[in-house]
Amino acid sequence: MDQWLSVISEVGFPIIVTLYLLNRIENKLDTLNHSIQMLPTQLQKH
């Protein structure tokens, strides 16, 4: 049981950090994708 807790504590933190960073990157990529899709419309206005 102690071995499992040790493994979870050693591996759990990097997994949480990775998931957090992937979530942030995904949000930024969604915003970038939306901006790129709106670019032709914005260029036509000018």
C-alpha positions in Angstrom: 0.0 0.0 0.0 2.8 2.4 0.8 4.4 1.7 -2.5 1.3 2.7 -4.3 1.0 5.9 -2.4 4.6 6.7 -3.2 4.1 6.0 -6.9 0.9 8.2 -7.0 2.6 11.0 -5.2 5.6 10.9 -7.5 3.6 10.5 -10.8 0.5 12.4 -9.8 2.0 15.9 -9.7 3.6 15.8 -13.2 0.3 14.5 -14.6 -1.7 17.3 -13.0 0.8 19.9 -14.3 0.7 18.4 -17.8 -3.1 18.4 -17.9 -3.2 22.0 -16.7 -0.7 23.1 -19.3 -2.5 21.2 -22.0 -5.8 22.9 -21.0 -4.2 26.3 -21.2 -2.6 25.6 -24.6 -6.0 24.3 -25.9 -7.7 27.5 -24.9 -5.1 29.6 -26.6 -5.3 27.4 -29.8 -9.1 27.8 -29.8 -8.6 31.6 -29.6 -6.0 31.6 -32.4 -8.2 29.4 -34.6 -11.1 31.8 -34.2 -8.9 34.7 -35.0 -7.6 33.1 -38.2 -11.1 32.2 -39.3 -12.3 35.8 -38.8 -9.3 37.2 -40.6 -10.8 37.2 -44.1 -13.9 39.0 -42.8 -11.8 41.6 -41.1 -9.7 42.1 -44.2 -12.8 42.6 -46.4 -14.0 45.4 -44.1 -10.8 47.4 -44.6 
